[in-house]
């Protein structure tokens, strides 16, 4: 059963700004969302739980430079994106 991705208004604004600035990543981003819905454990997403102040968030990769953090609810099969951006921007 596919996971449901719940986008907040705040995340949608960040997503819009990010994709406007990085038009070359639109296709990769859409592929990431497809894989995330189908199987968050897919190896190409490089899913991992964050530590420290960002715990219990998870991170996935759009590509080597860009990350997306999210809250991840396995029991509800629901994913809530929190942030999107460069590695350094996301992990501030």
Secondary structure, 3 states (H helix, E strand, C coil): CCCEECCCHHHHHHHHHHHHHCHHHHHHHHHHHHHHHHCCCCHHHCCEECCHHHCCCEEEECCCCEEEEEEEECCCCEEEEEEEEEHHHHCC
